[in-house]
């Protein structure tokens, strides 16, 4: 059975839906496993619902699609041949699509659940619910969403309580062991802090078996960056000459795995110092990842204090920038990385706060986080490729040297705007040179300045034109990306066309303008 496309809401136990007295649902076939969950309710009278299911649904039907011959042929003891095969095919297709359960409504078409359908659901292990005449399908769907809302509220309360408990532990005596103990208690598992060399520094919670313990240590190695050599990342001796070593292989900021029935997770701490948080839980519950991420943020701060040199270097870098030093002069204090990514992130539901921003930085593997009113900016070493983060929309720049940080910041902002407009979790700025590589850079830049001269002094128009072209002339998506009304976009584009004296519906004109705008990004 394929895994359902899980929505960003908690699943609902089927048993909780059956317990609703106002619905009076009754299970008439299939397993009574309390672990069966549904992700939404969907109504369909199609004879083959497979193409219309995503997985995890409670499929509701009144049996309008059932041929009369199939009803008359069926019964619990029927042979698997003749018209009764209709129900076998119907139920098998629901199971193949990942459907979680089937609800059959009584009246106005059928007075009882067909016995052949009951037998088919038993044979294929699909829970079958009888929906009484007084219960509408919309009422069932509403109950599903109410249960989801209740579960979401319970999850938020659990996460909030865990955040407060972990923060209190971090501010007390022996903060590292205290945070691990609180984390293990909240998750009902084990929490381990690994050092840069892979050794266990501290742990709390129930001791797992040797196999699980080794699997967690292996998983921690996946997210732990390779230690730099004595001189730069290549480890060349002092005074050695030769080509500069390239960046090492990318390391994810977090990773998950399973060992038997146990669920494992590992989180890289800080900005690449090598500390890793490992977690073992008997089963993944909604909110576990968020709680573990909060603990990772706190442990990043605590281990950063233990390795004070990195914190002192970051402080020195900030002071030097404030006093006028160029970015390339202070970059060596931030870990010696030669290339960096700028990430712009915006939460999907509410304005970002300091805790959420720090958790995002830890998930991306960087402590270099800037919290603004409506966006979080993170400076990430190019060796770590940002991945989509639950609850966030991300825009990622191309990898640049410190001298190009300002340009990369603008490109990340545009990538975020495109991600929001297209409702994509993560958009990366394209780094391909394209046609620009065929022309001398000075000539291309001069041509771009000449083409855009009529609107160069009007940044709002230029940015609107750039966004509109990047979204293929989509008015609504451009309005979303810029945070303005679609009529404002139309007015600005019309003014651009008038000032440029050209037809923006012409594909050649759009291509030339896009080329010119891309040159401005260089």
VOKE-267763 format. One record per residue: x, y, z of N, C-alpha, C in turn. Coordinates in steps of 0.02 Angstrom, whole numbers, plus 50000, padded with zeros to 5 digits. Each point is the difference from the previous one (the first is absolute). Layout:
<koltis>
XYZXYZXYZ
...
</koltis>
This chain:
<koltis>
500424994050000499585006050000500445006250000
499895004949955500425005949999499895004350061
500515003450022499935004650056499575005949980
499535002250043499595005749982500415006449999
499775004749958500325006649998499765003950061
500394999650053499775002650065499945007649998
499425002850018499935007350002500315002850063
500075006650004500315003050060499515000450058
499624994850012499544999650056500084993150031
499864999350065500084993550032499494995049972
500174993649995499524995049979499494998750055
499434997349981499464998650047499934992550008
500044997350060499884992950009499294998249979
499944994649962499334997949980499574998550061
500304997450053499634998550061499685006350030
500345005749994499725006350026499385002049961
500004998849935499415001649960499434995350017
500154993650010499484995250019499715001550069
500395003350042499775001550068499525006050003
499935003649944499555005749999499274997550000
499655001250055499314997650006499545003649952
500155006349984499565003849955500004997349929
500534996349982500054997249932499684993049997
500044996250054499724993250003500284995549946
500645000749985500324995749951500114993150031
500004994849957500094993250025500484996349953
500524997050029500454996149959499694993149988
499934998249936499684993649983500484995149968
500615002249984500504995549970500685003150005
500514995849990500685002450001500304999950069
500655001450005500364999650064499775005450049
500064998550063499845004850054500635002650032
500535000749961500655002350025499945007250025
500175001450064499955006950025500515004749967
500494997149966500505004249967499805002649932
499414998049974499775002449935499815007350006
500275004249954499855007150000499765002149931
499645005649999499785003049937500255007149997
500115002449939500275006749991499495004949973
499464997549971499455004349978499434995549979
499425003149986499414996449976499845002449930
499824995349956499875001649930499404996149977
499545003249964499404996849973500084998849926
499844993949978500044998449929499514994449984
499665000749943499564994849975500284997049936
500655000649990500324997149942500094992450010
499894996149946500104992850004500724998250012
500465004349976500724999050012500285006550030
500035000550066500225006350031500765000950000
500374995049978500745000250005500305006549974
499825002549940500335006049975499875006350041
499504999750044499805006150037500204999850073
500394995050020500214999350070500745001650006
500185003250055500715001550014500294995150051
499574996850038500234995550053499825002650068
499804995550045499835001950068499285002450009
499584999549948499325002650005499524995150034
499495002850030499384996450014499555001449941
499914995149956499605000849940499274998850017
499575004849983499294999550015499614998949936
499544995250000499604998549941499314997750022
499495001649959499324997650012499854994049955
500494997749962499904994149957499625001449937
499985006349977499655001749938500314996349940
500654998950004500374997049945499934992449995
499694996850050499994992750003499474997349952
500184995549953499504997049956499524995650040
499384999549978499514995950035500204992750001
500324997849945500204993049997500524998450053
500445004850016500524998850050499694999250069
499465003650014499674999550066499644993450007
499664998049947499614993850004500454993850002
500635000749973500454994349998500384998950064
500025005150042500474999850056499734996750062
500464998850044499864997250065500644997950031
500024999450065500634998350033500294993549976
499584995249980500254993549980500054999149925
499965005349961499994999349928500674997749972
500014997249942500624998349966500285006249967
500665000149991500335005949969499944999649924
499415000149974499904999849928499335003149985
499885001449937499375002949980499945007350019
499395002750004499905007150014500305002250067
500064995350048500285001950065500715002549996
500354998849946500685002449993500035007649998
499435003449989500005007349999500275002850065
499784997150057500225002750065500734998550013
500244994149976500724998650008500415005249964
499815001649938500375005049962499955006950031
499415001850025499905006650030500425000850063
499984995150045500375000650063500754999549987
500214995749954500724999449987500295006449973
499615003749961500255006449973500055005250056
499545000050047500055004750057500634998550040
500124993550013500594998150039500645001749962
500004998949934500595001649959500155007450001
499495004250005500105007350001500205002650069
500014995550050500195002150067499425002350043
499384998749979499425001950041500034996850069
499825003850050500054997650069499374996350023
499425002149975499374996950022499465001849950
499454996350002499435001249955499385000950043
499635005449987499375001250034499424999149952
499514995850017499434998649955499375002950031
499695004749963499415003450025499364996349983
499584999050051499354996749990499485005149979
499594998249951499475004349973500335005949964
499745002149945499374997849970500074994149951
500614997749985500104994949949499964993050030
500344998950056500044993350030499765000350073
499604995150019499764999750069500504996750047
500444995849973500514996650039500665000149962
500534998650035500654999449967500024993449962
500144999949936500014993749962500484995050032
499764993850006500414994850031500644998749961
499975000749933500604998949959500535005350015
499775006150015500485005350018500324998650067
499604997550047500274998150066500544994749992
499864995049959500484994549990500635002549967
499935004449951500595002649965500435004150047
499705004150043500405004050047500354995650050
499674994650022500344995350045500594996849965
499914998149937500534996649963500605004449989
499895006549988500555004649984500235004050061
499704998950058500225003450060499855007450001
499445002049969499815007149998499425001150049
500095004550050499455001450046499395002749963
499424997150014499375002149968499535002650054
499775006249991499565003250049499305000749971
499514998650040499305001249981499805007050024
499785004249953499795006850015499235000150001
499695001350058499274999650005499665005649960
499364999249984499655005049958500015007050029
499995000750066499965006750029500675003750000
500554996549982500665003250000500195001749928
500125006449987500195002249933500764999249990
500194999349938500724999549985500365006450019
499675005749990500325006350020500105000350076
499534996950037500094999750073500594995750019
500114994549964500594995950013500645003949985
500015003449943500595003949982500145005550051
499465003350023500095005250051500294997150065
499774994150018500254996850061500754998449993
500204997849940500714998649988500415006350010
499785005549972500395006250007499995002650072
499444998950036499995002050070500504996050041
500044993649987500494995850035500715002049982
500115001949937500665002449980500185006450037
499515004550006500135006350035500164998850073
499644995350031500134998450070500704997050008
500194995549953500664997050003500545005249990
499885004749953500495005349988500095004350061
499455001750034500045004150060500394996350055
499864993550007500364996150050500744999749983
500164999549935500714999949980500345006650017
499665005649986500295006550014500125000950075
499524997750039500085000650073500584995750024
500064994149971500564995550019500675003249982
500045002849939500635003149979500165006050043
499495004150015500125006050042500254998050069
499684995050029500224997850067500714997349997
500164996449946500684997249994500515005649991
499835005149961500465005749991500155003350067
499485001250040500105003350064500424995650046
499874993549999500374995450043500744999649980
500134999749935500694999749976500375006550014
499665005749990500335006450014500175000650074
499554997750043500145000250072500604995650017
500044994249968500574995550012500665003249977
499975003549943500615003149973500255005750043
499565003150038500205005750041500204998150071
499944993650017500164997750067500704997250005
500174997050057500654996950008500074993749956
500614998449981500134994249956499525000049941
500025005249959499495000949948499994994549947
500584997649978500004995049946499674993550023
500204997050057499644994050022499265001250014
499855006050026499305001650015499575000249937
500265003149947499635000449937499904993049972
500514995850003499934993249975499484996150040
500005000850066499514996550041499295002249984
499905006649995499335002549984499784997749931
500465000049952499834997849932499804992650000
500384995950035499844992850003499334998950033
499845004050052499364999350034499435002049954
500095005649965499465002649958499864995449941
500514996849973499914995649942499904992750019
500114998450063499934993150021500524995449970
500605002549991500534996049969500685001650030
500515000449958500685001250022500305005749960
500395004250033500355005649968500744999450015
500415000949948500724999250006500355006149968
500515002750034500425005249972500664996949981
500185000549935500634997449975500495005849990
500634998850015500525005049990500265000049929
500455004649984500275000649932500354993749977
500264996050046500344993849981499544994049998
499365001050015499514994649997499874996550065
500345001950054499904996850065499395002950035
499664996050040499435002350039500255004450057
499775006150002500195004750053499514999450058
499364999549984499484999550052499394996749969
499584997050043499404996749974499494999750056
499384998749981499454999450048499454995849970
499614996850043499454996049975500154992650001
499524996249976500074992750000500554997749953
500424995550025500554997549960499744995349945
500145001349936499784995549947500454994049994
499814995249959500414994249988500635001849962
500504995650000500635001549965499905001749927
499554996549966499895001449929499735007049989
499525002050040499725006849994500525005250018
500394998650051500525004850021500515001149945
500214994649968500485000649945499695003549940
499374998649986499665003249944499955007650011
499875002150062499965007150014500685003349992
500534996750023500675002849993500185000749926
499804995149960500135000349928499625005849968
499375000950021499595005449973500305006850019
500275000550061500325006350021500595001649955
500364994949977500555001249955499795002849933
499374998749981499765002649936499965007650000
499805002950057499905007350003500615003650027
500524996350023500585003250028500475002049944
500185006549994500465002149947500704997450014
500384998949946500694997950007500415005650032
500424998550047500405005350033500495003149951
500105006650003500495003249956500714998250020
500445000549952500714998750014500335005850034
500654999550014500355005450035499985006649963
499984999749933499985006149962499444999549948
499425002850016499454999749952499704993149998
499544999149954499634993849996500414994349972
500495001549962500394994749969500514996950046
500165003250056500474997350048500725000749978
500155004749955500695000849978500425002950056
500634998150002500445002550053500165007349988
500215003350053500175007149995500565000949949
499915004949956500515001549951499944996049936
499554994949999499934996049940499665004149945
500174998649939499715003549943499614995149958
499605002749955499614995749956499305002849994
499564996749960499325002449990499604999950064
499565004750006499585000450060499524994250001
499924996350055499554994350002499285002349993
499614996149964499305001549991499614998250062
499365001950001499584998350058499904992650006
499954997650062499904992950012499294998149983
499834993550007499334997749984499485003150046
499415001149972499465003150039499764995250055
499855002850058499744996150056499315002750018
499504995750006499335002450019500015002550072
499555004650014499965002750068499644995250047
499594995549972499654995050040499884993949958
499894994450033499884993749965499584995550044
499614995549969499584995450037500104992949973
499844995150042500064993049980499584995950050
499974993649988499664995550046500464994150017
499914997350059500364993950021499494995650035
499744995149964499454996150027499385004350007
499715000250060499425004250013500195007050023
500635001350010500225006550025500115005049943
499835006250012500125005449952500605004150024
500475001249954500615003550016500025006749964
500325004950032500095006649969500665002850026
500345003749956500645003250018499985007249975
500265004750041499995007149984500715002850010
500285003049947500645003450007499915006450040
500455001250048499945005950043500495005349978
499785006350009500455005649987500155000949927
500565003249986500205001749931500584995649978
499944993550012500514995449974500544998250049
499905001050066500524998250048500064992450010
499494996249980500044992850004499574996850053
499665003950043499554997250050499364997649965
499724994550024499394997249970499544997750056
499355001449992499484997550045499684993949967
499994994450036499674993949976499394998550043
499464997849969499374998650035499744993249978
499774996150049499674993649986499325000250033
499464998849962499334999950027499654993749976
499544997350041499664993849980499525001049942
499745006149991499545001449945499975007549989
499965002149937499995007149984499315002950013
499975005250041499385003450015500025007049970
499415002949982500005006949975500335004750051
500445004249977500345004750044500684997650023
500174993649991500654997550023500575003749967
499945001149933500555003349965500105007250025
499445003550013500055006850025500335000250068
499804995550044500294999850067500754998549997
500184995049959500714998449994500405005849969
499695003749954500345005749969500135005550052
499525001150045500105004950054500584997850044
500024993650017500574997650041500655000849962
500004998949934500615000849961500245007350001
499535004749998500195007150003500335001550067
499684997850054500285001450067500684996750009
500064993849977500654996650006500535003249955
499795002849944500475003649957500305006050038
499555003650036500245005750039500464997650057
499804994650033500394997650057500674997249979
500014996149946500644997449976500425005549970
499675005249974500385005749974500365003650056
499685000250060500345003150057500604995850022
499944993349993500564995850018500585000849951
499835001449937500525001349950499995007449986
500205003950049499945007249998500385003449944
500494996549971500395003149947499565001849941
499534995449982499565001449943499565006050013
499725000450062499595005850016500395006450001
500624999850025500425005950000500165002249929
500114995249956500145001749930499405003449968
499394997450014499415003249971499925007150027
500135000950064499965006750029500515004749968
500614997549989500515004049968499805001949929
499704995249964499785001449932499495005549999
499524999850047499485005250003500315006850014
500455000350049500315006550017500395002749940
500374995849966500395002549943499555002549943
499444996649989499535002449950499725006850019
499835000950065499735006450023500525005649994
500634998150004500535005049996500255001149928
499654996849952500155001549930500394994849962
500154994350030500384994949964499564996949945
500324997849945499644996949945499824992850019
499454997449972499794993150017500554994849989
500395000749946500514995049987500565000150053
500055005650038500515000450052499794996350063
499344999850012499774996950062499774992849989
499914997949938499764993249986500434994650032
500675000750001500414994650032499824998950074
499725005150033499814999150070499374995950008
499654998749946499374996350002500094992849979
500594997350006500124993049986500444998749941
500265005249969500464999049945499684997849935
499345000249995499664998049939500125005249945
500084997449939500135004449944499365002149964
499474995950003499395001549965499414998950048
499485004249989499435000150046499355000349961
499464997950033499325000849975499625004850046
499585004249970499555004250039499304997049994
499684998850057499324997250000499525005150030
499465001349964499455004050027499434995350014
499715000650059499464995350020499425003950031
499414997549986499405003150028499544994550026
499775000550062499544994750026499345000249964
499684994349996499384999449961499405003050036
500035000550066499395001850037500045006650038
500575001550031500025005950042500695003249995
500065006050031500635003549997500534996050038
500625000049976500524996150034500195003050066
500194995750048500255002450064500724997450009
500315002150055500714998450010500114992450005
499554996550035500084992850008499934996449934
499495002049961499904996849935500595001449953
500265006150002500575001749958500614996050019
500124999350065500584996050022499924992749981
499384997550006499884993049980500114999049926
499805004949960500134999549928500745000049985
500385004550034500725000149990500324993550017
499784996950055500284993550020499834994749948
499395000249973499804995149949500415000849936
500185006349985500405001249940500754999350013
500194999150063500704998950016500405006350006
499705005550023500375006250008499725004050059
500465003150037499805004450055499985007349979
500145001349936500015006949974499305001749975
499575002350046499295001149986499835007250014
499615003049955499765006950008499244999849999
499685002350054499275000150006499745006949984
499615000649946499675006249981499254999350013
499615005449994499294999650017499614994749960
500174999049937499614995349960500424994749964
500644999850014500434995249966500604998350044
500254994049992500614997850035500544998949947
500595002950012500564999149954500534995850035
500264995249963500514995450028500584999749951
500605000750026500614999449960500264992950011
500004995949947500154992950005500634998349961
500474996350029500584997849961499784996049940
500335001049943499784996849938500044992550003
500374997150047500034992850006499354996950023
499555004050028499364997450025499445002449953
499674995349966499475001849954499345000450038
499705006050004499375000650036499464995549970
499614996950043499444995849980499355003450023
499434998249969499365002950023499894998650074
499735005050035499884999450071499255000550014
499724995550039499285000250014499795006750029
499475002949972499735006350025500355006149975
500494999349954500385005749974499995000049924
500055005949971500125000949928500695003149993
500434997049959500705002049996500195002449930
500425005149998500335002249939500754999750012
500374996649955500714998850009500395003049943
500535003750017500435002949949500474994749972
500365002049949500554995849976500595000850047
500494995449996500595000350043500455005849976
500205004250048500405005949983500585000850049
500475004249981500545001850045499765005650047
500345001350055499775005250046499925006949967
500395001649950499935006449967499345000849963
499654994549988499375000149963499404998950046
500095000550065499454998750046499405004549987
500125006449988499445004749990499594998149938
500334998249946499634997949940499634993550012
500314995450035499674993650015499405001150045
500035004950045499435001650042499405002149958
500125004249950499465002149956499724994249959
500444995549978499774994349960499604995250044
500194999150062499624995750045499315003050013
499965006650006499355003250010499544998949941
500295000349938499584998749941499804992749995
500454995650021499824992950000499444998650049
500015003350058499464999250048499345002649972
500035005849967499385002749971499724995249948
500434997049960499764995249950499714993750034
500334997850054499754994250036499305001350028
499895005850029499355001650027499485000749945
500195002949944499525000949946499804993349969
500464995449995499864993549970499814994750051
499975002050064499824995550055500464993850001
500645001549994500514994850001500395000650065
500184994350030500345000150065500685003349996
500374998949945500685002749994500145001449927
500275006049987500225001949932500725002350005
500414997549955500705001949997500105004949942
500425005050011500175004649946500424996449948
499815000549938500384996849946500685003149992
500514995949996500695002549995500304999149930
499604997649951500264999149933500135006749967
500545000549964500185006349967499565001349940
499804994849962499575000949942500345003949946
499615004449967500275003949944500535004950022
499995002050063500485005050024500724997549992
500094993450001500684997349994500285000949931
499575001549951500235000849931500235007149984
499895004750047500165007049988500505002550052
500435004749980500435003350050499575003250054
500214999350062499585002350055499885007549998
500505003949981499925007249998499495002049947
500034996749942499525001649947499294998050020
499944994250031499334997850021499715004850052
500425002150048499775004750051499805006649970
500395002549951499835006449968499344999549963
499904994449965499374999049964499424999850049
500084996650056499474999550050499825006950027
500525004050014499865006850026499625004149950
500164999349936499665003949948499274997849994
499884993550001499324997549993499565002250058
500274999750062499605001450060500045007350022
500345004249963500085007050021499345003650015
499474999149960499385003750014499694998350067
500144994050029499704998250064500524999250055
500635001549985500544998750047499915003950065
499715006049996499935004150060499364998450039
499634994949978499374998250032500044992850024
500294998850059500124993150022499364995850006
499445003050019499384996250006499794997249933
500085004049947499824997649934500494994649977
500645001050013500504995149979499884993350034
499875000150065499904993850036499354996649979
499485004049986499374997149976500104996849932
500375003349956500144997249934500404993550005
500505000050043500414993950009499574994250025
499595001350051499594994750029499484997749949
499685004549966499494998349950500284995749944
500605001749976500314996049948500214993150026
500244999850062500224993550028499424995350010
499395002750008499404996050010499584999649936
500335001049944499694999149933499385004449991
500035006050026499455004749990499384998550041
500074996350053499424998350042499835005850047
499415002849991499815005950041499904998150073
499624994750013499854998250069500624997750037
500414995849968500604997650034500505005650013
500045004849953500445005850011499755004150059
499345000850005499725003850056500164996650067
499954993350001500174996450061500735000950018
500444999449949500725000550012500195006850027
499685005349976500175006850019499595002550059
499464996350017499585002250055499595006149983
499775000649937499595005749979499384997349965
499535004549984499404998149964500164998749926
499624995549969500144998349930499905006149955
499545004650018499925006049960500625004550003
500344999950058500625003850005500524997149953
500034993449995500474996849954499845002249928
499364999949981499805001949932500205007249986
499885004450047500185007149990500745000949992
500404996550041500725000749995500274997249934
499744994349979500234997049937499815004549941
499395002850003499805004649947500455006249997
500205002450059500455005850001500694998149974
500244993950017500644997749973499984999849925
499454997349972499944999649927500015006949969
499675004850033499985006849973500705003350003
500344999350057500655003150007500524996849954
499954993449993500484996549956499825000649927
499375002249986499795000849931499994993549961
499754994750031500034993549968499384995950018
499904994549964499434995650010500234994150044
499764999750062500214994850045499674993349986
499534999749953499724993749979500444996549949
500495003549974500464997249950500524995750035
500064993649979500474995550033500725002349993
500185002949942500685002549990500165005750048
499515004450011500105005550046500094997450071
499594995250020500074997150067500694996850009
500234996549949500654996750005500565005150009
499975005549962500525005150005499985003450068
499405001450025499955003250066500244995350055
499844993649993500234995250051500764999449999
500295000149941500734999949994500305006150036
499705005849988500275006250031499924999750076
499434997650025499904999650072500484995050032
500144994549965500474995150026500705003050006
500175004449955500665003250004500055004350063
499435003150019500005004050062500154995750061
499824993549996500104995550057500734998050008
500395000849947500694997650003500435004350046
</koltis>
